[in-house]
Amino acid sequence: MLDLQKDYDAQYVEIEGTVEHIVYTNEETGYTVCDIAIGEAELYTIVGIMPYLAEGEIIKALGNWQVHQNFGKQFRVEYYEKKLPSTTQAIYRYLASKTVKGIGAVTARRIVDKFGEDTFDVLEHHPDWLAQISGISEKKAKEIGENFKTQFGIRSVMMFCREFFGPMISVRIYQKWGVSAIDMIKQDPYILCEEIHGISFAKADAVAKSLNIPNNSPGRIKSGIKYFINLNGIQNGHCYIPYTKLIPAVSQLLKVEEAEIETNINALRDKSEIVFVETNSGTRIYLKKYYNAETYITKKLINIDRLCPKIQLSDLDRFILRIEETEDIAYEAMQRKAIISAVNSGVMILTGGPGTGKTTIIKAVMQILGDLSYNIVLCAPTGRAAKRMSEATQCEAKTIHRLLEMEYSKENEPVFRRDEHNLLEEDVVIVDEASMVDIFLLESLLRAMKPAARLILIGDSDQLPSVGAGNVLNDLIESSVFSTVKLKEIFRQARESLIITNAHLINSGEYPDIETKSSDFFFMPRDDAEIAQTVAQLCKVRLPKAYKVSPTEDIQVITPSHKGAAGTAIMNATLQNVLNPAQKGKNQKNVRDVIFREGDKIMQIRNNYDIEWTKNNGLKGVGIFNGDIGVIKNINQAEETVEVDFDDKTVIYDFTQLDELEHAYAITIHKSQGSEYPIVIIPAYNYSPKLLTRNLLYTAVTRAQKMVIIVGSGNVIFGMVDNNRKALRYTGLKAWLQRAFEE
């Protein structure tokens, strides 16, 4: 028998016992809470990823003893394996617990009485023998056998994978391929990184090495080529890689000869897994999905623009005049041009910086098209951008994902219910913050649009490009194929804001005014080592005292990077310590070496369209989106849940979902895209020139509604203005559009 007290003090221990009671299990994730009996000792609670566990099973588990503040001593499982019950009584108990579909207590007794200790062998290898038992047909016998194999297939997969993957990934592998998973992995381990979300090429490569697969095997090289192209799409925004750059890069990555890379690239082309595109500047290598996205976008946009029904200019003039009289405004020449262009084009792009009147134009366009009985929908790439669009236009705006009715597949991949087989009803789709739209999101939107619908894209082409692949807005503008209006004039009221005037100075390559102490733009010179504490004091004392603002609701720190002297890692730790320190009675939960605490400001970091929320008025719904910011109101250790308030919505997360949350006292400038905040604080510290760029600073400044405070080095600010470096993105959309238009 185990010495539990000795094990309790150990760092990493092994236990073995019989499952007596399943307290809770999540069928999707495999997270389970159960009581086990260890030898003759009392029951102990164990928790962790243990899918398909059943009462009566004997399990061996590796993990740690912990003390739960409500439930006392528990064992948190890192890895586990099942052992089949061996005695007839234990076998009966296992089957009677209804673990195997189709077998209840009565049927279990009949099976065990018939086959005794050979029961499991019969279930696995001779299920047809079950038909000898009263009440079991041949069909039911087959179903019972298949279900039994399912129960123990996951055991085999987890045992095979445990050296490389945690339980959660092993569950995904089993859910994808079932009992054939091990054979498939042995045949081609690189299928793991190509088809299972969360498995890298490096992990698949480690599995391959354990199976003694040669370094220069065709399967490894082909997978490495596809991995490299896709990685550059994810990390660098490239849609293709030039042939001359791909060969040496993959050769260096895989440590194989370039000749072997060339051979396997040609093999991938022959199987249509990659696409060669010949241009005057050389050969471009696309993964099929990137090629399909760019070419589909090209075809659909050209068709939409061509099929758009025209409206008489005289009619438009009357509509515009009526709005001017009703609203007591007079549109200037470029605004009038933009309105006419948006109303009369199948595809129209409206771009311009802050204070140039984009919202004014969209309101006019919506009124005219609405009067003409067009069905209009407003959308944006993120939840916060959609919310801001709703506030500006006084009309509902959705995320593009919500508009397309996105769901998650069993493999945790996004799928859209709206597509070419289930088109949107709307005649006009207006997209705000279009600079954030990548090629795959635009492709999905276009697939769902009616052929004769209108598409209006609004954005600031000088802001950061999309996080995902492509450079959509700039490619569309630079192609010169579609009607584009760029607004440059700053209107009188906007000119009174130093935020807006400085933003335009930055964008034009001029230094911002950091000397004037205006009411909305301030610069506080500090050394790098002083920035974090200065920002903390601004948030905790100075700004709340001077302006009666909330540190969590009204102030947002946005910084160039996660790393560095004032990156999000240091800033969030500093601000949490100052604004929400640990104290008695305040619950907290440690996740990924980060402490989440009641009162913390947090951000949702991916779209979750299934999670439920409740509004203050009792209204219920689903969906919290990437970029939504909230506050942790309660951490319930007993129920293992976290309650978060997002404005007027309350969401309950279980502990297994906390990888969707990050602290949001400070966020990166990239994460702030599409959002606006009353007060923005920007640390200006010495860091990599690759990140300290003009458009990054411009994007940061334009996130503020009422006030910008830059804390740090003036030289860093000026250096960012001087650094007009824009990361090169290999995209073909501009060329495809120009070629299609000419043809």
C-alpha positions in Angstrom: 0.0 0.0 0.0 1.2 3.5 -0.8 2.5 5.8 1.9 0.2 8.6 1.2 1.7 11.0 3.7 5.1 10.5 2.1 3.7 10.9 -1.4 1.8 14.0 -0.3 5.2 15.8 0.3 6.7 14.5 -3.0 6.9 16.7 -6.1 5.7 14.1 -8.6 4.2 10.8 -7.6 2.4 7.8 -9.0 -0.8 6.3 -7.5 -3.0 3.3 -8.4 -6.5 2.7 -7.3 -10.1 1.7 -8.2 -12.5 4.3 -9.5 -15.4 4.3 -7.0 -17.4 7.3 -8.1 -17.5 9.7 -11.0 -18.2 13.2 -9.6 -18.0 15.1 -12.9 -16.9 14.6 -16.4 -16.8 16.9 -19.5 -17.3 14.7 -22.6 -15.7 17.2 -25.0 -12.5 17.9 -23.1 -12.2 14.7 -21.0 -11.9 16.7 -17.8 -13.0 14.5 -14.9 -13.4 14.6 -11.1 -13.7 11.2 -9.4 -13.1 9.3 -6.2 -10.7 6.4 -6.1 -9.9 3.8 -3.5 -6.2 3.2 -3.0 -5.6 -0.2 -1.4 -7.5 -0.4 1.9 -7.3 3.3 2.5 -10.2 5.8 2.4 -11.4 7.4 -0.8 -9.3 10.1 -2.4 -10.4 12.7 -5.0 -8.4 12.9 -8.3 -8.9 15.5 -11.0 -7.6 16.0 -14.6 -8.0 15.0 -18.2 -9.2 11.4 -18.0 -11.6 10.7 -20.8 -14.0 7.7 -20.9 -13.3 6.8 -17.3 -15.8 4.5 -15.6 -16.6 3.3 -12.1 -14.9 0.0 -11.3 -11.8 0.7 -13.5 -8.4 0.4 -12.0 -6.1 3.3 -13.0 -2.5 4.2 -12.5 -1.9 8.0 -12.5 1.1 10.4 -12.3 0.7 13.8 -10.8 0.7 15.9 -7.6 -1.1 16.0 -4.3 -2.7 19.4 -3.7 -4.8 21.0 -1.0 -8.0 22.5 -2.3 -9.4 25.3 -0.1 -12.9 23.7 -0.1 -12.4 20.0 -0.8 -9.1 19.4 1.0 -6.5 17.0 -0.3 -6.8 16.1 -4.1 -4.5 14.5 -6.6 -4.1 16.5 -9.9 -3.4 14.0 -12.7 -0.9 14.8 -15.4 -0.9 11.3 -17.1 -2.8 8.2 -16.5 -3.4 4.7 -17.8 -6.3 2.2 -17.3 -6.0 -1.4 -16.1 -8.9 -3.7 -16.9 -10.7 -5.2 -13.9 -9.6 -8.9 -13.5 -12.1 -10.5 -11.1 -15.6 -11.4 -12.2 -17.1 -9.1 -9.5 -15.0 -6.2 -10.6 -15.9 -6.9 -14.3 -19.6 -7.0 -13.4 -19.3 -3.7 -11.5 -17.5 -2.1 -14.4 -20.1 -3.2 -17.0 -23.1 -2.5 -14.7 -22.0 1.2 -14.4 -23.2 1.6 -18.1 -19.8 2.5 -19.3 -20.3 0.4 -22.4 -23.3 1.6 -24.3 -26.0 -1.1 -24.5 -25.1 -2.9 -21.3 -27.0 -2.2 -18.1 -27.0 -4.1 -14.7 -29.2 -7.0 -15.9 -27.3 -7.5 -19.2 -24.0 -7.2 -17.4 -24.9 -10.0 -14.9 -25.9 -12.3 -17.8 -22.7 -11.6 -19.8 -20.4 -12.2 -16.7 -22.3 -15.3 -15.7 -21.8 -16.7 -19.2 -18.2 -15.7 -19.9 -16.7 -15.0 -16.4 -13.1 -13.7 -16.5 -13.0 -14.1 -20.3 -15.7 -11.4 -20.7 -13.4 -8.6 -21.9 -11.7 -10.9 -24.4 -15.2 -11.8 -25.8 -16.2 -8.1 -26.0 -13.1 -7.2 -27.9 -12.5 -10.1 -30.2 -15.7 -12.2 -30.3 -18.7 -9.8 -29.8 -20.9 -12.0 -32.0 -20.8 -14.5 -29.1 -23.0 -12.1 -27.1 -25.9 -13.0 -29.3 -26.0 -16.4 -27.4 -27.4 -14.4 -24.4 -31.1 -13.8 -24.0 -32.1 -10.2 -24.9 -29.0 -9.5 -27.1 -29.6 -9.6 -30.9 -26.8 -10.0 -33.5 -27.1 -6.3 -34.3 -26.9 -5.3 -30.6 -23.9 -7.6 -30.0 -22.0 -5.9 -32.8 -22.9 -2.4 -31.4 -21.7 -3.5 -27.9 -18.4 -4.7 -29.4 -17.8 -1.5 -31.3 -18.6 0.6 -28.2 -16.2 -1.5 -26.1 -13.4 -0.9 -28.6 -14.1 2.8 -28.5 -13.8 2.9 -24.7 -10.4 1.2 -24.8 -9.2 2.8 -28.1 -8.6 6.0 -26.3 -6.5 4.2 -23.7 -4.2 2.8 -26.5 -3.9 6.2 -28.1 -3.1 8.0 -24.9 -0.5 5.4 -24.0 1.1 5.7 -27.4 1.1 9.5 -27.3 1.9 10.2 -23.7 5.7 10.7 -24.3 4.9 13.6 -26.7 1.5 15.1 -25.9 -0.6 15.9 -22.9 -4.0 14.2 -22.4 -6.0 17.0 -24.1 -4.1 16.6 -27.4 -4.4 12.8 -27.2 -8.1 13.2 -26.9 -8.2 15.3 -30.0 -6.1 12.7 -31.9 -8.5 10.0 -30.9 -11.6 12.1 -31.7 -10.1 12.7 -35.2 -9.2 9.1 -36.2 -10.6 6.8 -33.5 -9.1 3.3 -33.1 -7.1 3.6 -36.3 -5.1 6.6 -34.9 -2.0 4.7 -33.9 -1.7 2.9 -37.3 -2.2 6.2 -39.1 0.5 7.9 -37.0 3.0 5.1 -37.5 2.4 5.2 -41.3 2.7 9.0 -41.4 3.5 10.9 -38.2 3.5 14.2 -40.0 -0.2 14.0 -40.5 -0.4 15.1 -36.8 0.8 18.7 -37.5 -1.2 18.9 -40.7 -4.6 17.8 -39.3 -4.5 18.2 -35.5 -4.9 21.7 -34.1 -2.2 22.5 -31.6 0.5 20.1 -32.8 3.6 21.7 -34.3 5.9 20.3 -37.0 8.6 19.9 -34.3 6.3 17.7 -32.2 5.4 15.6 -35.2 9.1 15.4 -36.1 9.9 14.1 -32.6 7.3 11.3 -33.0 8.8 10.4 -36.4 12.3 10.2 -34.9 11.0 7.8 -32.2 9.6 5.6 -35.0 13.1 5.7 -36.7 11.8 7.5 -39.8 14.9 8.8 -41.8 15.7 12.5 -41.8 15.4 12.7 -45.6 12.2 10.7 -45.9 9.8 12.1 -48.6 7.0 12.3 -46.0 9.1 14.5 -43.7 10.4 16.8 -46.5 6.9 17.3 -48.0 5.4 18.1 -44.6 8.3 20.4 -43.9 7.8 22.3 -47.1 4.1 22.8 -46.4 4.8 23.7 -42.8 7.3 26.4 -43.8 4.9 28.0 -46.2 2.0 27.9 -43.8 4.2 29.2 -40.9 5.1 32.2 -42.9 1.5 32.8 -43.6 0.7 32.7 -39.9 3.7 34.6 -38.6 4.6 36.9 -41.4 1.4 37.3 -43.4 2.8 35.8 -46.6 0.5 34.2 -49.1 3.2 32.6 -51.1 7.0 32.1 -51.0 9.3 32.8 -53.9 10.8 29.6 -55.3 14.4 30.9 -54.9 13.8 31.6 -51.2 11.9 28.5 -50.4 14.5 25.9 -51.4 17.4 27.1 -49.2 15.1 28.0 -46.3 13.5 24.6 -46.1 16.9 22.9 -46.7 18.3 24.7 -43.6 15.2 24.0 -41.6 15.2 20.2 -42.3 18.9 19.8 -42.6 18.6 18.0 -46.0 20.1 18.7 -49.4 18.5 21.3 -51.7 18.2 18.7 -54.5 15.9 16.6 -52.3 13.8 19.7 -51.5 13.3 20.4 -55.2 12.3 16.8 -55.9 9.6 16.8 -53.2 8.4 20.3 -54.2 7.7 18.9 -57.7 6.0 15.9 -56.2 3.7 18.2 -54.2 2.9 20.1 -57.3 2.1 16.9 -59.2 -0.4 16.0 -56.4 -1.9 19.6 -56.5 -1.0 20.2 -52.8 1.0 23.3 -53.8 0.7 25.6 -56.8 3.4 27.1 -59.0 2.6 30.6 -60.4 5.0 31.9 -63.0 5.6 35.7 -63.1 8.1 38.1 -64.6 9.9 38.3 -61.3 10.1 34.5 -60.8 8.1 31.5 -59.6 5.7 31.8 -56.7 4.9 28.8 -54.5 1.5 28.7 -52.9 -0.2 26.3 -50.6 -3.5 25.3 -52.2 -5.7 27.1 -49.7 -3.8 30.5 -50.1 -4.0 30.2 -53.9 -7.7 29.4 -53.8 -8.4 32.3 -51.4 -6.6 34.9 -53.6 -8.1 33.7 -56.9 -11.6 33.3 -55.5 -11.5 36.8 -54.0 -10.4 38.2 -57.4 -13.2 36.4 -59.3 -15.9 37.3 -56.9 -15.0 41.0 -56.4 -14.8 41.5 -60.2 -18.2 39.9 -60.6 -19.8 41.9 -57.8 -18.5 45.1 -59.3 -19.6 44.2 -62.8 -23.2 43.1 -61.8 -23.9 46.1 -59.6 -27.1 47.9 -60.8 -26.5 51.6 -61.5 -28.5 54.5 -60.1 -29.1 57.7 -62.0 -26.8 60.6 -60.9 -29.7 63.0 -60.9 -31.5 60.8 -58.4 -28.4 60.7 -56.2 -28.1 64.5 -56.2 -31.7 64.8 -54.9 -31.0 62.3 -52.2 -27.8 64.1 -51.1 -29.5 67.5 -51.1 -32.4 66.2 -49.0 -29.9 64.9 -46.4 -28.0 68.2 -46.3 -31.2 70.1 -45.7 -32.5 67.6 -43.1 -29.2 67.4 -41.2 -28.2 71.0 -41.8 -24.8 70.1 -43.2 -22.9 70.7 -46.5 -20.8 67.9 -47.8 -17.4 69.0 -49.3 -16.4 67.8 -52.7 -14.6 64.6 -51.7 -17.4 63.6 -49.3 -19.9 64.0 -52.1 -17.7 62.0 -54.4 -17.4 59.3 -51.7 -21.2 59.1 -51.2 -21.9 58.8 -54.9 -19.2 56.2 -55.4 -20.3 54.1 -52.5 -24.0 54.1 -53.6 -23.2 53.4 -57.3 -20.4 50.8 -57.1 -20.4 47.1 -56.5 -17.1 47.3 -54.7 -16.1 50.6 -53.0 -13.2 51.4 -50.7 -13.3 54.4 -48.3 -10.1 55.2 -46.5 -8.8 58.0 -44.4 -7.3 58.9 -41.1 -9.1 60.1 -37.9 -11.2 63.2 -38.1 -11.7 63.0 -41.9 -15.5 62.2 -41.8 -15.7 58.5 -42.7 -18.7 57.9 -40.4 -20.5 60.9 -41.8 -20.3 59.4 -45.3 -21.4 56.0 -44.2 -24.5 57.4 -42.5 -25.4 59.2 -45.7 -24.9 56.1 -47.8 -27.0 54.0 -45.4 -29.8 56.6 -45.6 -29.8 56.7 -49.4 -29.6 52.9 -49.9 -32.2 52.4 -47.1 -34.6 54.8 -48.9 -34.1 52.7 -52.0 -35.2 49.6 -50.1 -31.8 48.0 -50.0 -31.2 45.6 -47.1 -28.0 46.7 -45.3 -25.7 45.0 -42.8 -22.8 46.5 -40.9 -19.9 44.4 -39.7 -16.3 44.5 -38.5 -13.5 42.0 -37.9 -13.6 42.2 -34.1 -16.3 42.5 -31.4 -15.0 45.9 -30.1 -14.8 47.3 -33.6 -18.4 46.1 -34.3 -19.5 47.7 -31.0 -17.8 51.0 -31.9 -19.4 50.9 -35.3 -22.8 50.4 -33.7 -22.2 53.4 -31.4 -21.1 55.6 -34.3 -24.0 54.8 -36.7 -26.7 54.1 -34.1 -27.4 50.8 -36.0 -26.5 47.2 -35.1 -23.2 46.0 -36.3 -22.0 42.4 -36.1 -18.6 40.7 -36.2 -18.0 39.2 -39.6 -17.8 35.8 -37.9 -21.2 36.3 -36.3 -22.7 37.5 -39.6 -21.4 34.3 -41.2 -22.8 32.2 -38.3 -19.5 30.7 -37.3 -19.4 27.4 -35.4 -16.6 25.2 -34.2 -16.1 21.8 -35.7 -15.2 18.7 -33.6 -11.6 19.5 -34.5 -12.0 22.9 -32.9 -11.7 24.6 -36.3 -14.0 27.5 -37.3 -16.7 26.7 -39.9 -19.3 29.1 -41.4 -22.9 28.2 -41.9 -23.2 31.1 -44.4 -21.5 30.3 -47.7 -22.3 29.9 -51.4 -25.0 27.3 -50.5 -26.6 29.5 -47.8 -26.2 33.1 -49.0 -26.7 36.2 -46.9 -30.0 38.0 -47.5 -28.4 41.5 -47.4 -28.0 43.6 -50.5 -25.3 45.8 -49.1 -22.4 44.7 -46.8 -20.4 47.5 -45.1 -17.2 46.4 -43.4 -15.4 48.7 -41.0 -11.7 48.4 -39.9 -11.0 46.6 -43.2 -7.3 46.8 -42.7 -7.7 44.0 -40.2 -9.4 41.6 -42.6 -7.1 38.8 -43.9 -7.5 36.8 -47.1 -9.3 33.9 -45.5 -11.9 36.1 -43.7 -12.6 38.1 -46.9 -12.9 34.9 -48.9 -15.4 33.5 -46.4 -17.4 36.8 -46.5 -17.5 36.9 -50.3 -18.6 33.3 -50.6 -21.7 34.2 -48.6 -22.6 37.4 -50.5 -25.1 37.4 -53.3 -23.6 38.0 -56.8 -25.2 41.4 -57.3 -24.7 42.6 -53.7 -22.7 45.7 -52.9 -19.5 45.7 -50.7 -18.2 48.8 -49.0 -14.9 48.5 -47.2 -13.9 51.2 -44.7 -10.5 51.5 -43.1 -7.3 53.4 -42.6 -4.8 52.0 -45.0 -1.9 53.5 -43.0 -2.6 51.4 -39.9 -1.1 48.0 -39.2 -2.1 45.2 -41.7 -4.1 42.2 -40.6 -2.6 39.7 -38.1 -3.5 36.9 -40.6 -2.2 36.3 -44.1 -2.5 38.9 -46.8 -2.5 42.7 -47.2 -6.0 42.9 -48.3 -7.0 46.6 -48.0 -3.7 47.9 -49.5 -3.7 45.4 -52.3 -7.3 46.4 -53.3 -6.3 50.1 -53.2 -3.1 49.7 -55.1 -4.7 47.5 -57.8 -6.7 50.6 -58.9 -9.5 48.3 -60.1 -12.2 49.4 -57.7 -13.6 52.8 -56.9 -11.5 54.2 -54.0 -11.8 57.5 -52.2 -9.1 58.6 -49.7 -10.2 61.4 -47.3 -7.4 63.7 -46.3 -9.0 66.9 -45.0 -9.3 67.1 -41.2 -12.5 68.9 -40.2 -12.5 71.9 -38.0 -13.7 70.3 -34.8 -11.1 67.4 -35.3 -8.3 70.0 -35.9 -8.8 71.2 -32.3 -7.6 67.8 -31.0 -3.8 67.4 -30.7 -4.5 63.6 -30.8 -5.7 63.9 -34.3 -3.3 66.5 -35.5 -0.3 64.6 -34.1 -1.6 61.4 -35.6 -1.6 63.0 -39.1 1.8 64.5 -38.4 3.1 61.0 -37.5 1.5 59.5 -40.6 3.1 62.1 -42.9 6.5 61.4 -41.5 6.7 64.6 -39.3 7.5 64.6 -35.6 4.5 65.0 -33.3 4.2 68.0 -31.0 5.3 66.6 -27.6 6.0 69.9 -26.0 2.6 71.5 -26.0 0.7 70.7 -22.8 -2.8 70.4 -24.3 -5.8 68.9 -22.7 -5.6 65.6 -24.7 -2.0 64.8 -25.6 0.9 64.6 -23.1 4.5 63.4 -23.1 6.2 62.4 -19.9 10.0 61.8 -20.4 11.3 58.8 -18.4 14.2 56.3 -18.6 13.2 52.8 -19.6 13.6 51.6 -16.0 11.2 54.2 -14.7 8.4 53.7 -17.2 6.5 50.8 -15.6 6.2 52.5 -12.2 5.3 55.9 -13.7 2.5 54.2 -15.7 1.3 52.4 -12.6 1.1 55.7 -10.6 -0.8 57.4 -13.5 -3.3 54.5 -13.5 -3.7 54.2 -9.7 -3.5 57.8 -8.5 -2.9 60.7 -10.8 -5.5 60.2 -13.6 -8.3 59.0 -11.3 -7.7 61.9 -9.0 -7.5 64.6 -11.7 -10.2 63.3 -14.0 -12.4 61.1 -11.9 -11.8 58.1 -14.2 -11.7 54.4 -13.5 -8.4 52.6 -13.9 -10.0 49.5 -15.4 -12.8 51.1 -17.5 -11.4 54.3 -18.8 -7.6 53.8 -19.0 -5.8 51.4 -21.4 -2.1 50.9 -21.6 -1.0 49.8 -25.1 2.6 48.9 -25.7 4.7 47.7 -28.7 5.5 44.2 -27.5 5.0 41.5 -24.9 8.7 41.8 -24.0 11.0 44.5 -23.0 11.2 47.1 -20.2 7.6 48.1 -20.6 6.1 45.2 -22.5 2.8 43.6 -21.6 4.5 40.9 -19.4 6.1 43.5 -17.0 3.3 46.0 -17.3 0.6 43.6 -16.5 2.5 42.2 -13.5 3.2 45.7 -12.2 -0.3 47.0 -12.8 -1.9 44.0 -11.2 0.3 44.4 -8.1 -0.6 48.1 -7.8 -4.3 48.1 -8.9 -5.4 44.7 -7.6 -2.9 43.2 -5.1 -3.4 39.9 -3.3 -5.4 40.2 -0.1 -7.2 37.9 2.3 -10.6 36.9 1.1 -9.8 37.6 -2.6 -9.8 34.4 -4.5 -7.2 33.7 -7.2 -6.3 30.9 -9.7 -2.9 30.1 -11.1 -2.9 29.3 -14.8 0.2 29.0 -17.1 2.4 30.6 -14.4 0.0 33.6 -14.3 -2.3 34.5 -11.4 -5.9 35.4 -12.2 -7.4 37.2 -9.3 -10.9 38.6 -8.5 -10.9 42.2 -9.7 -8.4 41.6 -12.5 -8.9 43.3 -15.9 -8.8 40.5 -18.5 -9.2 40.1 -22.3 -10.8 37.3 -24.3 -8.1 36.3 -26.8 -10.1 34.2 -29.3 -13.7 34.2 -30.6 -15.9 31.8 -28.6 -19.4 31.7 -30.2 -20.7 29.0 -27.9 -20.1 30.4 -24.5 -23.2 31.7 -22.8 -23.7 35.1 -21.2 -26.4 36.8 -19.2 -27.2 40.5 -19.2 -28.2 42.5 -16.2 -31.8 42.5 -17.3 -31.8 38.7 -17.4 -31.5 38.4 -21.2 -29.4 35.4 -22.3 -27.3 34.8 -25.4 -24.0 33.3 -26.6 -20.7 34.6 -27.9 -17.7 36.5 -26.5 -15.1 37.7 -29.0 -11.4 38.2 -29.4 -10.5 41.6 -27.9 -13.5 41.8 -25.5 -12.3 43.2 -22.2 -13.9 42.5 -18.8 -13.3 42.2 -15.1 -13.1 39.0 -13.0 -15.9 39.2 -10.4 -15.7 35.8 -8.8 -13.5 32.7 -8.7 -15.4 29.7 -7.3 -12.8 27.1 -6.2 -15.5 24.6 -5.3 -17.2 24.6 -8.7 -13.9 25.5 -10.5 -15.5 28.4 -12.3 -14.6 32.1 -13.0 -17.3 34.7 -13.4 -16.3 37.6 -15.7 -18.3 40.8 -16.4 -18.0 42.2 -20.0 -19.8 45.6 -19.8 -23.4 44.5 -19.3 -22.8 40.7 -19.8 -21.8 38.1 -17.3 -20.0 35.0 -18.4 -19.1 31.9 -16.4 -15.9 30.1 -17.5 -14.8 26.7 -16.1 -11.1 26.3 -15.3 -10.4 24.4 -18.5 -11.4 27.5 -20.5 -9.0 29.9 -18.9 -6.5 29.6 -21.7 -8.9 31.9 -23.6 -8.1 34.8 -21.2 -5.2 37.1 -20.7 -4.6 40.1 -18.4 -5.5 43.3 -20.1 -4.2 46.1 -17.8 -1.7 46.4 -20.7 -2.2 45.0 -24.2 -0.1 45.1 -27.4 -0.8 47.7 -30.0 -1.6 44.9 -32.4 -4.3 43.7 -30.0 -5.8 47.2 -29.8 -6.6 47.4 -33.5 -10.2 48.1 -34.1 -10.8 49.4 -30.6 -10.9 52.9 -29.0 -10.4 53.8 -25.4 -11.1 57.1 -23.5 -7.5 57.4 -22.2 -4.5 55.6 -23.8 -1.1 55.4 -22.2 1.8 54.4 -24.6 5.2 53.3 -23.1 8.0 54.5 -25.5 10.9 52.3 -24.6 14.0 51.1 -26.4 13.3 47.8 -28.3 13.7 46.1 -31.6 13.5 48.5 -34.6 11.4 45.9 -36.3 8.5 46.8 -34.0 9.3 50.5 -33.3 7.8 51.7 -36.6 5.8 54.7 -37.8 2.6 52.8 -38.5 2.7 51.1 -35.1 2.9 54.5 -33.3 0.2 55.9 -35.6 -2.1 53.0 -34.8 -1.5 53.5 -31.0 -2.2 57.2 -31.0 -5.4 56.7 -33.0 -6.8 54.3 -30.4 -7.5 57.2 -28.0 -10.9 59.0 -27.8 -10.1 61.7 -25.2 -6.5 61.6 -24.2 -3.0 60.2 -25.1 -0.1 60.0 -22.6 3.2 58.8 -23.9 5.7 57.8 -21.2 9.3 57.2 -22.1 11.9 58.5 -24.5 11.4 61.3 -27.0 14.2 59.8 -29.1 12.2 56.6 -29.3 9.1 58.5 -30.5 11.1 60.4 -33.2 12.9 57.1 -34.2 9.5 55.5 -34.7 8.4 58.3 -36.9 11.6 58.1 -39.0 11.3 54.3 -39.2 8.7 53.9 -42.0 9.7 50.3 -42.4 6.8 48.1 -43.3 7.2 44.4 -43.2 7.3 42.9 -46.7 4.3 40.6 -47.4 4.4 38.2 -50.4 0.8 38.6 -51.7 -0.6 38.2 -55.2 -4.0 39.7 -54.8 -3.0 43.0 -56.5 -1.6 41.2 -59.5 -4.6 38.8 -59.8 -7.0 41.8 -59.8 -5.1 43.8 -62.3 -4.8 40.8 -64.7 -8.5 39.9 -64.3 -9.5 43.5 -64.9 -7.4 43.8 -68.1 -8.8 40.6 -69.4 
